[in-house]
Structures are given as structure tokens and as C-alpha cells.
């Protein structure tokens, strides 16, 4: 019995078709770019994932935990794709790959420029095959500049970006964010870049080279802190997230479980103190505006904390919700995974693949007031090779069999 057994089935209704007719050739591995191509598939694109023979995507080996022998990390970012195995380092495989490129609208890859050129998948090579191709490169540091050839992972990009230096308690070591933030942000940037390039191509007929840097995606995520430093000279430091420009914007303990509370304007400030039964404190002239409250933050926080410790979490959350004060629990992952609100909106569900159920986290973008029905479950390694090589590359069954005997597919 696993937690996934409590998940509902996928949302009713058809999958989205907003990108119907767009073919995406996914030459990527790990998390960042596969997450982006999964989102493209969720939006209706036909995504073909090209993988190494025998081993496939690196993330297929990431575990434990595994589900029926498959990595749950792999299963989390590869929904809605077809899987093809192909050794395109070999000349015969490269010829097949180029036939797939000719049939594709978008090619997504995540290897550095030197390897792109070595494998014949760089922009100049592929646009000679299809001039209006959208070529999306997602690497650690982009395809130009002094770091272009350096390898990277989410961890490396987070360290470069400054986010690790400002995450954690003042006396703690630098901390990585608890999810692969740089991977997921860069993957979303790949989707944004692809959609913009496709929109332009629809009117101009021009292809584009889209260059995504994980470092830049993550540094943009830290943008408000960078701009604040540039305009003030004040270097942000680790504070346990208690240094917001909003005077009250942090976690507080209650009699049992912690909660979060945020008050970003005068209306919320006064409503909070009225709700907890101390309106005179809210009207204290020392706290008349946000700068004044920032100056007195330690006293204010201590006063709020002393009050909130007197009653349990559920009491305060109900009271603050009634007063329309932004607040909430600090959920564990198991609590998020069991959240009825997310299930009601079709965000958490399980897909059936053969005799196995696969847990999924949905797209989270609703169109016309409905969650999209999913496409196919994450594919087994190479399960679509023959069909795709026939439909996209126009290979005959004899040609496919010959490639299999030569260990190209």
C-alpha cells in the first residue's frame, strides 16, 4: 500500500490540444529539459524522447526509491512522451536522427556547445536540414561566454546564483533549496522561449536558436535580492527568511504546529490586531506605517509570537482566514500529497500503465475552467521506436530491423 493508492484518476476530458501539430524532438536527459518538454506535451505537442540504448535517460537510474523497478524521479518529468532508442553517435544513427529533425518543429537538447558540434546537433547543422527549426539549448551557462563548456547540475546553478547563500538560519551553512529549483525554472524558461519562437515563426516563417542558461534562470529568480543590493549596497545574508521588506512576513510557532503570516499593507495590519483581540496595539502610533513597523520589527514579532503560542494552529488559521489575513500551515510533503484541494482541481492524480499506477503532479494551468486530461504515461525505454521511425522518419520495417541488428536502435 503506497500513498499513490489514495490518488484519484486523471482529470476527465481530453488532453489539451493548444500545441496540436507541433512536433518536439527531445534529446535531453536528467530533469531540467525533460521537465520543459513534458510541459510542452501537456500543452498538446507531440514529444519524442530520444534515449541511449540500454540505459536511456540518466534519471532512469536515480533511486531508490523505485516504483516497480522504475525511478520515481524519471516518472515525475516524462509524462506524455514517446521513447525512441537511437545511437546517433554512429553515422547510421546520425542519419536517422537528421531524418527525425527534418520532421520536427522543435529540437531540445542539454549538452554543451562542443558536444553539440561533435554529435552534429548544433544549430547551424540542424537548421541546414530544417531552416525554420526552433533549436532549444538548455545548459548550465548558455552557449556563449567563458563558461559555455562547463558542465552543471541544479546544485551548481543554485550555488552560483546566490540563493544558497541567503537560504537558512544565520548560523547555518549555505543551504540548497529542497527541490531542484534551477532545473525546474530553466525547464519553464525553455517552454517560454519555445512558445515565443513558435509564435514568431507563425508570422515570419523564421526559425530560432533559443539559448537557456540554468545559472541565468536561477539568478533571475534571485532578481529582487540582486536589484535591492545594487541600489543600496546592502548584501543580503541568511536570516531564516525573517528579513523581508514586509514587516510581518514569516513563520510563527503556535501551541502545536507552526504557521505563516504575512501583512503587506496597513489594512491587513489593523485587521490582524482586531482579529486576535488587541486592536489598541495595532493603533499604536509607533507602528503607523510600514517603515515604522520595520524599525520596531523585533518587538512586533515577539508580541505576535507570544500571542500565537497560546492557542493551536487550527484555531489561528480559522480566525485569520475569517479576517482575510494571508496565512497558512507549513505542510510536510505527505500533507501536500494528500491535499484534497489539489485533487479536486485535477492537480494530483495517478495514471495507469499496464498493471501499474504511476503518481503524477499535473500541469497546474487551467484553460476554460478545466484541468487537462493527461496524454500517455511516462514511456518505458524505447517502447515507441519502431512506430516513430516509421511515422516521422519514413523508415520501412526492413530498414528498422536492419538498424536493430546493427545495434543502432
C-alpha positions in Angstrom: 0.0 0.0 0.0 1.5 3.3 -1.1 0.3 6.9 -0.8 -0.4 6.9 -4.5 -3.2 4.4 -3.9 -5.3 7.2 -2.5 -4.9 9.4 -5.5 -7.8 10.0 -7.9 -7.7 9.0 -11.6 -6.7 11.7 -14.1 -9.0 14.6 -14.8 -11.9 13.8 -17.1 -11.9 15.1 -20.6 -9.4 15.2 -23.4 -5.8 16.3 -23.2 -5.0 19.8 -24.2 -4.5 20.5 -27.9 -3.1 24.0 -27.8 0.1 22.9 -29.5 -1.6 20.3 -31.7 0.5 19.6 -34.8 3.8 20.7 -33.2 6.4 18.0 -33.1 9.1 18.2 -30.4 12.3 16.1 -30.6 13.6 15.8 -27.1 17.3 14.8 -27.0 17.7 15.6 -23.3 18.3 13.8 -20.0 18.0 14.3 -16.3 15.4 16.9 -15.0 15.6 20.5 -16.4 14.9 20.0 -20.1 12.8 16.8 -19.7 10.5 18.9 -17.3 10.2 21.5 -20.0 9.4 19.0 -22.8 6.8 17.4 -20.5 5.1 20.7 -20.2 5.1 21.1 -24.0 3.5 17.6 -24.2 0.9 18.7 -21.6 0.0 21.6 -23.8 -0.6 19.3 -26.8 2.7 18.9 -28.6 3.8 15.5 -29.9 7.0 14.9 -28.0 9.5 12.2 -29.0 12.2 11.4 -26.4 15.4 10.1 -27.9 17.4 8.0 -25.5 20.6 5.9 -25.3 20.3 2.2 -26.0 20.1 0.0 -22.9 20.5 2.8 -20.2 18.3 5.6 -21.5 17.9 8.9 -19.7 20.3 9.3 -16.7 17.3 9.8 -14.4 16.1 6.2 -15.1 18.8 5.1 -12.7 18.2 7.6 -9.9 17.0 5.9 -6.8 15.9 4.4 -4.6 13.0 4.9 -4.3 11.9 3.0 -7.3 8.3 2.0 -8.3 8.1 -1.4 -9.9 11.7 -1.1 -10.8 11.4 2.4 -12.3 12.9 5.6 -10.9 10.2 7.9 -9.5 12.4 10.9 -10.5 12.2 9.8 -14.1 8.4 9.2 -13.8 8.0 12.7 -12.4 9.2 14.6 -15.6 8.5 12.4 -18.6 4.7 12.1 -18.9 3.2 12.5 -22.4 6.2 11.4 -24.4 7.2 8.6 -26.8 10.5 6.9 -26.3 12.9 6.0 -29.0 16.3 4.5 -28.5 19.0 5.6 -31.0 22.8 5.7 -31.1 23.3 8.9 -33.1 27.0 9.0 -32.3 27.3 6.3 -35.0 27.0 7.5 -38.6 23.9 5.3 -39.4 22.2 6.6 -36.2 23.0 10.2 -37.1 21.4 9.9 -40.5 18.3 8.6 -38.8 18.4 11.5 -36.3 18.6 14.0 -39.1 15.5 12.5 -40.7 13.7 12.9 -37.4 14.9 16.6 -37.3 13.5 17.2 -40.8 10.1 16.1 -39.4 10.3 18.1 -36.2 9.3 21.7 -35.4 11.4 21.9 -32.2 14.6 20.2 -31.1 15.6 20.4 -27.4 19.0 19.5 -26.1 21.1 19.9 -23.0 24.7 19.3 -23.9 27.5 21.9 -24.1 28.4 23.5 -27.5 31.4 21.3 -28.1 29.4 18.2 -27.7 26.6 19.6 -29.9 29.0 20.1 -32.7 30.7 16.7 -32.2 27.3 15.0 -32.4 26.0 17.1 -35.3 23.1 18.6 -33.3 24.3 22.2 -33.1 22.1 24.9 -34.5 24.0 25.5 -37.7 24.0 21.9 -38.6 20.3 21.3 -37.9 18.9 24.4 -39.5 20.6 23.3 -42.7 18.3 20.3 -42.5 15.2 22.3 -41.5 15.6 26.1 -41.9 12.6 27.1 -39.8 13.6 24.8 -36.9 13.3 26.0 -33.3 16.5 24.9 -31.7 16.4 25.0 -27.9 19.6 24.6 -25.9 19.4 24.3 -22.2 22.8 24.2 -20.5 24.5 25.3 -17.3 25.8 28.6 -18.6 24.5 29.1 -22.1 26.2 28.5 -25.4 28.4 31.6 -25.4 30.8 33.1 -22.9 33.8 31.8 -20.9 31.8 29.2 -19.0 29.9 27.8 -22.0 31.7 24.4 -22.0 31.4 23.8 -18.2 29.1 21.0 -17.1 26.4 21.8 -14.5 23.6 20.4 -12.3 20.9 22.1 -10.4 23.2 22.2 -7.3 25.9 24.0 -9.2 23.5 26.6 -10.6 22.0 27.2 -7.2 25.5 27.8 -5.7 26.4 30.2 -8.5 23.1 32.2 -8.2 23.5 33.3 -4.6 20.3 31.5 -3.5 22.2 29.1 -1.3 24.0 31.9 0.5 20.8 33.6 1.5 18.9 30.4 2.4 18.9 29.0 6.0 19.4 30.3 9.5 22.1 33.0 10.3 24.4 30.4 11.9 23.7 27.6 9.4 25.9 26.7 6.4 24.6 27.6 3.0 21.6 25.5 2.0 20.3 24.2 -1.2 16.6 24.7 -1.9 14.7 21.5 -1.1 13.6 20.9 -4.7 15.6 21.2 -8.0 14.7 24.8 -8.4 17.2 25.7 -11.1 16.2 22.7 -13.1 12.5 23.5 -13.0 13.0 27.2 -13.6 15.2 26.6 -16.6 12.8 24.0 -17.9 10.0 26.5 -17.7 12.2 29.1 -19.5 12.7 26.5 -22.3 8.9 26.4 -22.7 8.6 30.2 -22.7 11.3 30.5 -25.3 9.8 27.8 -27.4 6.3 29.3 -27.4 7.7 32.8 -28.3 9.8 31.4 -31.1 6.8 29.4 -32.5 4.6 32.4 -32.3 7.1 34.5 -34.3 7.6 31.6 -36.8 3.9 31.5 -37.5 4.0 35.0 -38.9 7.6 35.3 -40.3 8.4 31.7 -41.2 11.8 32.1 -39.4 13.4 29.5 -37.2 15.2 30.5 -34.0 18.0 29.5 -31.7 16.8 29.6 -28.1 19.6 29.6 -25.5 18.7 28.8 -21.9 21.3 29.1 -19.1 20.4 27.4 -15.8 22.6 30.0 -14.0 20.7 32.9 -15.5 17.3 31.3 -14.9 18.2 30.9 -11.2 19.8 34.3 -10.9 16.7 35.9 -12.3 14.8 34.0 -9.6 17.0 35.9 -7.1 16.5 39.1 -9.0 14.6 41.1 -6.3 17.5 40.5 -3.9 20.2 41.4 -6.6 18.4 44.6 -7.5 18.0 45.5 -3.8 21.7 45.1 -3.3 22.6 47.1 -6.5 20.5 50.0 -5.4 21.5 50.0 -1.7 24.9 48.3 -1.3 23.4 46.1 1.4 24.4 42.5 1.0 21.6 40.1 1.9 22.6 37.4 4.4 20.9 34.3 5.8 18.2 35.2 8.2 15.8 32.3 8.3 13.6 34.2 5.8 13.0 36.8 8.5 14.4 39.8 6.7 11.6 40.7 4.3 10.9 44.3 3.4 7.4 43.5 4.6 7.5 44.0 8.4 5.5 40.9 9.3 6.2 38.1 6.8 7.5 34.9 8.4 6.7 31.7 10.2 5.5 31.7 13.8 5.1 28.9 16.3 1.7 28.1 17.8 0.7 25.8 20.7 1.3 22.9 18.3 2.2 23.3 14.6 3.8 26.4 13.0 2.0 28.7 10.7 3.0 31.5 8.2 1.6 35.0 8.4 2.1 38.0 6.0 0.8 41.5 6.4 1.9 43.7 3.5 -0.3 46.8 4.0 -2.0 48.9 6.6 -5.4 47.3 6.2 -4.0 43.8 6.9 -2.1 45.2 9.9 -5.2 46.6 11.6 -7.4 43.6 10.7 -4.9 41.3 12.3 -4.8 43.0 15.6 -8.6 43.3 15.6 -8.9 39.6 14.8 -6.7 38.5 17.7 -8.4 40.9 20.2 -5.7 43.6 20.6 -6.8 46.5 18.3 -5.0 49.1 20.5 -1.6 47.6 19.7 -2.4 47.9 16.0 -3.3 51.6 16.5 -0.1 52.4 18.4 1.4 55.5 16.7 4.9 53.9 16.8 3.6 51.4 14.2 1.8 53.9 11.9 3.3 52.8 8.6 5.5 50.1 7.1 8.9 51.8 7.7 7.9 52.4 11.3 7.0 48.7 11.7 10.2 47.7 10.1 12.1 49.7 12.7 10.2 48.0 15.5 10.2 44.6 13.9 11.8 42.7 16.9 9.2 44.0 19.3 6.3 43.3 17.0 7.4 39.8 16.1 7.9 39.0 19.8 4.4 40.3 20.7 2.8 38.3 17.9 4.8 35.2 18.8 3.8 35.3 22.4 0.1 35.5 21.4 0.1 32.8 18.8 1.8 30.3 21.2 -1.3 30.4 23.4 -3.6 28.5 21.0 -3.2 25.7 18.5 -2.6 26.1 14.8 -6.1 25.3 13.6 -7.6 27.9 15.9 -5.4 30.7 14.5 -5.8 29.6 10.8 -9.6 29.6 11.1 -9.6 33.0 12.8 -7.2 34.6 10.4 -9.0 33.1 7.4 -12.2 34.7 8.6 -10.4 38.1 8.9 -8.9 37.6 5.4 -5.3 37.7 6.7 -2.8 35.8 4.4 -1.8 32.8 6.5 -1.4 29.1 6.2 0.2 25.9 7.5 3.7 24.7 6.9 2.9 21.4 5.3 5.1 18.4 5.1 5.3 16.8 1.6 3.0 14.0 2.7 0.4 16.6 3.7 0.7 18.3 0.3 0.4 14.9 -1.4 -2.9 14.3 0.4 -4.4 17.7 -0.1 -8.0 17.4 -1.1 -8.0 20.9 -2.7 -5.2 19.9 -5.1 -7.0 16.7 -6.0 -10.3 18.4 -6.6 -8.6 20.7 -9.2 -7.1 17.7 -11.0 -3.6 18.6 -10.0 -2.7 15.4 -8.2 -3.7 12.1 -9.8 -2.5 8.6 -10.8 -2.2 7.2 -14.3 -2.5 3.5 -15.2 0.2 1.9 -17.3 -0.4 -1.8 -17.7 -0.9 -3.2 -14.3 0.9 -0.3 -12.6 -0.3 3.0 -11.3 2.0 6.0 -11.7 1.6 9.1 -9.5 1.7 12.4 -11.2 1.8 16.1 -10.4 -0.2 17.9 -13.1 0.4 20.9 -15.3 -1.3 23.3 -12.8 -2.5 25.6 -15.6 -6.2 25.5 -16.3 -7.8 26.5 -19.6 -11.5 27.3 -19.9 -12.0 26.3 -16.3 -10.9 22.7 -16.5 -7.7 20.7 -15.8 -6.4 19.0 -18.8 -6.6 15.3 -19.2 -3.1 13.8 -19.5 -1.6 12.2 -22.5 0.3 8.9 -22.3 2.1 7.8 -19.2 5.9 8.1 -18.9 7.2 5.7 -21.5 9.2 2.5 -21.0 12.7 2.7 -22.6 12.4 2.5 -26.4 8.7 1.4 -26.4 7.9 3.7 -29.4 11.0 3.2 -31.5 9.5 1.4 -34.5 6.4 3.5 -34.7 8.2 6.8 -34.5 10.9 5.8 -37.0 8.1 4.8 -39.4 5.9 7.8 -38.9 8.4 10.6 -38.5 11.5 9.3 -40.4 9.6 7.3 -43.1 11.7 4.1 -42.5 10.5 0.8 -43.7 10.1 -2.2 -41.4 13.2 -3.8 -43.2 15.3 -0.6 -42.5 14.2 -0.6 -38.9 15.1 -4.3 -38.5 18.5 -3.6 -40.0 19.2 -0.8 -37.5 18.2 -3.1 -34.7 20.6 -5.8 -35.9 23.3 -3.2 -36.1 22.6 -2.2 -32.5 21.8 1.4 -33.6 18.3 1.3 -32.1 
